[in-house]
Amino acid sequence: MGVEVCVKAAVGHPDTLGDCPFSQRVLLTLEEKKVTYEMKLIDIQNKPDWFLKISPEGKVPVFNGGDGKWIPDSDVITQVIEEKYPTPPLVTPPEYASVGSKIFSCFSTFLKSKDPNDGSEKALLTELQALEEHLKAHGPFINGQNISAADLSLAPKLYHLQVALEHFKGWKIPENLTNVHAYTEALFSRESFIKTKAAKEHLIAGWAPKVNA
């Protein structure tokens, strides 16, 4: 029995990889470690019974390391993968582990905001500026020269931010955040990222109901 991972299928396209950043984080970790795995796409609108048996809450990603035991939660899954496949090491030092960790929630709040004066854009800019300062001091990646778990967690979220904010708000990461721009280019051009990312139109379709709510 091999490694299996259940991830989100695209909305309306059950045979196509969907736009879940937490699913992509797990796939990125497997790809960076060159682990062979079987990907099972889950149609979130129409979850199969076998999936609900292994994931009673109906959440993706869930991971099976080959022992038949299904594990939920991308934080836990990536930890398990790290322990089982220690090379190349992707451990982020504890003092850097939370770098960029508030960006996704700030982005989501700003994306759904209907009030330009509610401070949500400023909150996102503050977090991006903090990432800029960290990368300037320690880059090109969060932990210096080598990619680590923190980057693989942040990369899908930055991709969502870039695609969704430009589409729905005509908003882009400010040009003066040069280290952030270099960082996203380095991450998005990696083979592991290209192989595991959702197409832009599926990402936009995934966010549309939340934005238009």
ZAKOL-644513 format. One record per atom (N, C-alpha, C, CB): residue in one letter; x, y, z. Coordinates in steps of 0.2 Angstrom, whole numbers, plus 2048, in hexadecimal, padded with zeros to 3 digits. Each point is the difference from the previous one (the first is absolute). Glycine has a CB too. Example, Ala and Ser with C-alpha at 12.3 -4.5 7.8 and 13.67 -1.06 7.14 Angstrom:
! residues 2
a8427E4827a7FC806800a804806800a7F77FA806s80780B7F6s804806801s7FC805803s8067FD7F6
//
This chain:
! residues 213
m8047FA800m7FC806800m804806800m7F77FA806g80880B7F5g804806800g7FE806803g8047FB7F5v7FF80A80Av7FE807803v7FA8027FCv80C803804e7EF7FF800e7FA8037FCe7FE807804e7FC7F47FDv8028107FFv7FE807803v7F98027FCv80C803803c7EF7FF801c7FA8027FDc800808800c7FA7F6805v80580D7F6v8008077FFv7FA8037FCv80C7FF800k7F3807801k7FA8037FDk8008007F8k7FF80780Aa7FB7F77F3a8008017F9a7FD8077FEa7FE7F37FFa80380F7FBa7FE8067FEa7F8801800a80A8017F9v7F3804809v7F9801800v7FD7FF7F9v801808809g7FB7F37F6g7FD7FF7FAg8047FC7FBg7FA80A801h80C7F4801h8057FC7FCh8037FA805h80280A7F8p7FA7F1809p8027FB805p8067FC7FEp7F47FF803d80E8027F7d8077FC7FEd806805800d7F87F87F9t80780E809t805805800t802802807t7FC8047F4l80B7FD80Dl802802806l7FD807802l80B7FA7FEg7F3807808g7FC806802g805805804g7F67F9801d80780C802d803806802d801800808d7FB8067F6c8067F480Dc801800808c807801801c7F67F9802p80C80D802p807801801p8037FB805p7FE80C7FEf7FE7F1806f8027FB805f8027FA7FDf7F9805809s8037F97F2s8017FA7FCs8078017FCs7F37FD7FFq80D8097FEq8068017FCq807800805q7F98077F8r8067FB80Er806800804r8027F9801r7FC80A806v8007F17FBv8017F9801v8047FD7FAv7F67FF808l8078037F2l8027FD7FAl8078037FEl7F57FF7FCl80C807806l8078047FFl8057FC805l7FB80B7FDt8037F3809t8057FD804t8027F97FDt7FB80680Al8007F67F4l8017FA7FDl8058017FAl7F57FB804e80980A7F8e8048017F9e808802802e7F58037FAe80B80180Be807803802e8047FA803e7FC80B802k8017F0801k8037FA803k8017FA7FBk7FC80480Bk8017FD7EFk8007FB7FBk7FD7FA802k80A8057FBv7F07FB809v7FC7FB802v7FB7FE7FAv80280380Dt7FE7F77F2t7FB7FD7FBt7F9800804t8097FA7F8y7F2808805y7F9800803y7FB8007FBy805807809e7F57F77F9e7FA8007FCe7FB805803e8017F47FEm7FD8107FDm7FC806802m7F97FE7FEm8098087FEk7F37F9807k7F87FF7FFk7FD806801k8017F5805l7FB80D7F5l7FD807800l7F97FF803l8068037F6i7F880180Ei7FA800804i7FB8067FEi8067FA809d7F48047F4d7FB8057FEd7FD803806d7FE7FA7F5i80480B80Ei7FD803806i7F9801800i80B806802q7F27FB7F8q7F8801800q7FD7F9800q80280A7F9n8027F1806n7FD7F97FFn8047FB803n7F98047F6k8087FC811k8067FC803k7FD7F9800k804809807p8017F27F6p7FE7F9800p8007FD807p8057FF7F5d7F77FC80Cd7FF7FD806d8077FD803d7F47FD7FDw8108007FFw8067FD802w805806803w7FF7F77F7f80080F806f804805803f7FD803807f8038037F4l7F77FD80Dl7FD802806l8017FB806l7F78067F9k80B7F4804k8027FB806k807801802k7F97F87FAi80B80B802i807801802i801807803i8047F87F8s7F780C806s801807802s7F8803802s80A8027F8p7F47FC80Ep7F9801802p7FE807800p8017F6807e80480F7F9e7FE807800e8008027F9e80580280Bg7FD7FA7F0g8008017F9g8058057FEg7F47FE800k811803803k8058057FFk8067FD7FCk7FD80680Av8067FD7F2v8067FF7FCv806804803v7FA7FC7F5p80C80380Bp8037F97FDp8007FB806p8078067F8v7F87F4806v8027FA804v8057FC7FDv7F4800805f8107FD7FFf8067FC7FEf8017F9803f80680C7FFn7FC7F07FDn8017F9802n8087FE7FEn7F37FD7FFg811802806g8077FF7FEg8017F97FEg803808809g7F87F47F6g8017F97FDg7FE7FB805g8098047F9d7F67FE80Ed7FE7FB805d7F8800801d80B802805g7F18017F6g7F9800801g7FD805804g8017F47FDk80380F807k7FE805805k7FF8077FDk8057F9809w7F580A7F7w7FF8067FCw801806805w7F87FB7F8i80C80A807i802806804i7FD8067FDi80A7FA804p7F280A800p7FE8067FDp804806802p7F57FC801d80A80A7FDd804806802d8078017FDd7F97FF80Bs8088067F1s8068017FCs806801805s7F98057F6d8067FE810d805801805d8037F9802d7FB80B804v8007F17FEv8027F9802v8037FC7FBv7F7801808i8067FF7F2i8027FC7FAi8078027FEi7F47FF7FCt80E807804t8068027FDt8067FE806t7FB80A7F9q8037F680Dq8047FE805q8027F8800q7FB809807v7FF7F47F7v8017F87FFv8047FF7FAv7F57FE805i80A8057F6i8057FF7FAi807802802i7F68037F8e80B80280Be807802802e8037FB804e7FD80C800e8007F1805e8027FB804e8027F97FCe7FA80580Ak8017FA7F1k8017F97FDk8058017FAk7F47FD803y80D8097FAy8048017FBy805806801y7F77FB7F8p80E80480Cp804806803p8048037FBp8007FB80Bt8018027EFt8048047FBt7FC8027FAt80A7F9804p7F780C7F9p804806803p7FC803806p8068037F5p7FE7FF810p7FC803806p7FD8067FEp8087FB808l7F28067FAl7FC8067FFl7FE804807l7FB7FA7F5v808804810v7FE803807v802807800v8027F5805t7F980F7FDt801807801t802801807t7F88047F7p80E80080Ap801802807p7FA803804p80D8017FDp7F27FD809p7FA803804p800807800p8017F7807e80480D7F9e800807800e7FD8037F9e80A800809y7F67FC7F2y7FE8027F9y7F97FD7FEy80C8027FDa7F27F9808a7FA7FC7FDa7FA8047FFa8057F7807s7FA80F7FDs7FA8047FFs8018067FBs7FD7FC80Cv8088047F0v8018067FCv7FB7FF7FAv80C800802g7F08057FDg7FB8017FBg7FA7FC802g8098007F8s7F67FE80Es7FA7FC802s7FA803800s8087F9807k7F880E7FAk7FA804800k7FD8027F9k80380480Ci8027FB7EFi7FE8037F9i7FA7FD7FDi80C8027FEf7F27F8803f7FB7FD7FDf7F9803803f8077F57FEs7F980B809s7F9803803s7FF8077FEs8027F8809c80480C7F7c7FF8077FEc7FE8017F8c809803809f7FA7F87F3f7FE8007F9f7F87FF7FFf80C7FC7FDs7F27FF807s7F97FD7FFs7FB806803s8047F4801t7FE80F804t7FC805803t8008067FBt8037FD80Bf8028057F2f8018067FBf7FC7FE7FAf80B803804l7F67F77F9l7FC7FD7FAl7F9801801l8097F87FEk7F4806808k7F9800801k7FD807802k8017F3803s8038117FFs7FE807802s7FD8047FBs809800808k7F18037FAk7FC8047FCk802808802k7F77F77FEd80C80A807d801807803d8088017FFd7F67FF808p80B8067F3p8078027FFp804803806p7FD8027F4n7FF800811n803804806n8007FB806n7FC80B7FBd8037EF804d8007FC806d8077FD803d7F57FD7FCg810806801g8077FE802g8027F97FEg7FE80780As7FE7F57F2s8037FA7FEs8058007FBs7F57FC802e80B8097FAe8068007FBe806802804e7F98047F7k80780180Dk806802804k8027FA804k7FC80C801a8007F0802a8027FA804a8047FB7FCa7F6801807l8087FE7F3l8037FC7FBl8078037FEl7F57FC7FCl80B80A803l8078047FEl8057FF806l7F98087F8t8047F980Et8057FF806t8037F9800t7F9808806e8037F37F9e8037F9800e8057FF7FAe7F57FC805l8098077F5l8047FF7FAl807804801l7F67FE7F9q80A80780Bq806804801q8047FD805q7FA80A7FEa8037F2807a8047FC805a8037FA7FCa7F8804809l8057F97F2l8037FB7FDl8068037FCl7F57FA7FFe80A80C7FEe8058037FCe806801804e7F88067F9e8077FD80De806801805e8047F9802e7FA80A804h8027F17FDh8037FA802h8047FD7FAh7F67FE808l8078027F2l8047FE7FAl8068047FEl7F57FC7FCk80A80A806k8068057FEk8067FE805k7F88097FCa8067F580Aa8057FE805a8037F9800a7FB809807h8007F37F7h8027F8800h7FF7FD7FAh7FD80080Cg8018037EEg7FD7FC7FAg8067FC7FDg7F78097FFp8077F57FBp7FA8017FCp7FA7FC802p8088027F7f7F97F980Df7FA7FC803f800802807f8017F77F8i7F980780Ci7FF802807i8067FE804i7F47FE7FEn80F7FC800n8067FD804n8068017FCn7F87F8807g80980D7F5g8068017FDg8007FD7F9g80680080Bq8007FC7F3q8017FE7FAq7FB7FA7FEq80C804801n7F27F8804n7FD7FA7FEn7F8801802n80A7F9802i7F28047F9i7F9800801i7FE7FC807i7FE8017F3s7FD801810s7FE7FC806s7F8800801s80B803806a7F37F97FFa7F97FF801a7FC807800a8037F6806a80080F7FDa7FC807800a7FF8027F9a80580380Bd8007FC7F1d7FF8037F9d7FA7FC7FCd80C803800l7F47F6801l7FB7FC7FDl7F9801803l8097F77FEs7F780C808s7F9802803s7FE8067FDs8037FA80Al80280B7F5l7FE8077FEl7FF8007F8l80780480Aa7FD7F87F2a8008017F9a7F97FF7FDa80B7FC800p7F17FF802p7F98007FDp7FC806802p8017F3800k80080F806k7FC806803k8018067FCk8007FB80Bl8078067F3l8028067FDl7FD8007F8l80A801808y7F67F97F6y7FD7FF7F9y7F9802800y8087F67FEh7F4807807h7F9802801h7FF808800h7FE7F5806l80680E7FEl800807801l8018047FAl8047FE80Bq8018007F1q8028037FAq7FA7FF7FBq80D7FE802v7F17FC7FDv7FB7FF7FAv7F9803802v8067F67FDa7F8809809a7F9802802a800808801a7FE7F5806l80780E7FDl7FF807801l8018047F9l8057FF80Ce7FF7FE7F0e8008047F9e7FA7FF7FDe80C7FE7FFh7F17FC801h7F97FF7FCh7FB804803h8047F47FDf7FB80B80Af7FA803803f800807802f7FE7F5804k80980E7FDk800807802k8058047FCk7FE7FC80Cg8058017EFg8058037FCg806802804g7F78047F9w80B7F880Dw805802805w8067FC7FFw7F7803808k80F8007F8k8067FC800k805802806k7FF8007F3i8057FB80Ei805801805i8058067FEi8007F4803p800811801p8048067FEp8077FF7FDp7FA806809e8087FD7F2e8067FF7FDe806801805e7FB8047F5n805800810n805802804n8027FA805n7FD80C7FFl7FF7EF801l8017FA804l8047FB7FBl7F6802808t8108007F7t8047FC7FBt8027F9802t80480B7FCn7FD7F580An8027F9803n7FA7FB800n809805807v7F17FE7FAv7FA7FC800v7FF7FD7F9v7FB80680Ah8067FF7F1h7FF7FE7F9h8057FB7FEh7FC80C7FDa80A7F5805a8067FB7FEa7FE7F9803a8098097FFy7F47F7807y7FF7FA804y7FA7FD7FCy80380580Bt7F87FE7F3t7FA7FD7FDt8027FD7F9t7F8808806e80C7FC7F7e8037FD7F9e8047FA801e80080B7FCa8047F5809a8047FA802a7FC7FA801a809807804l7F27FA800l7FB7FA803l7FC7FE7FAl80080580Bf7FD8007F1f7FB7FE7FBf8037FC7FAf7F980A804s80E7F77FBs8037FD7FAs8037FA802s80380B7FCr7FD7F280Ar8027FA802r7FC7FA7FDr80480580Be7FF7F67F3e7FD7FB7FCe7FA7FD805e80B7FD7FAs7F780280Cs7FB7FE805s7F9804800s80A7FB807f7F780B7F8f7FB805801f7FC8007F9f806807808i7FD7F97F3i7FD8007F9i7FB7F9800i80A8077FAk7F97F4808k7FD7F9800k7FA800804k80B7FB7FEt7F4809808t7FB7FF805t7FB806801t8087F9806k7F980C7F5k7FC806801k7F97FF7FCk80A807802a7F17FC801a7FA8007FCa8008067FBa7FA7FC80Aa8028027F0a8008057FBa7FD807803a7FF7F67F7k80380F806k7FD807802k7F8800800k80B8067FCe7F27F77FFe7F98017FFe7FD7FC806e8018017F3h8027F980Fh7FD7FC805h801803807h8027F67F9l80380E808l801804806l7FB805801l80C7FD7FFi7F38077FBi7FB805800i7F97FD801i8078077F8a7F77F4805a7FA7FD801a7FF7FE807a8007FC7F4g805801810g8007FE807g7FF806804g8087F77FEw7FA80F801w7FF806804w7FA8047FFw80C801800a7F17FE7F9a7FB8047FEa7FA800805a8037FE7F5p7FA7FC80Dp7FB801805p801803806p7FC7F67FBk80A80A808k802803806k8008087FFk8077F5804v7FC80D7F6v8018077FFv7F98037FFv80B7FE7FBn7F17FE801n7F98037FFn7FB7FF805n8037FE7F4a7FF7FF811a7FB7FE806a7FC807802a8077F5803
//
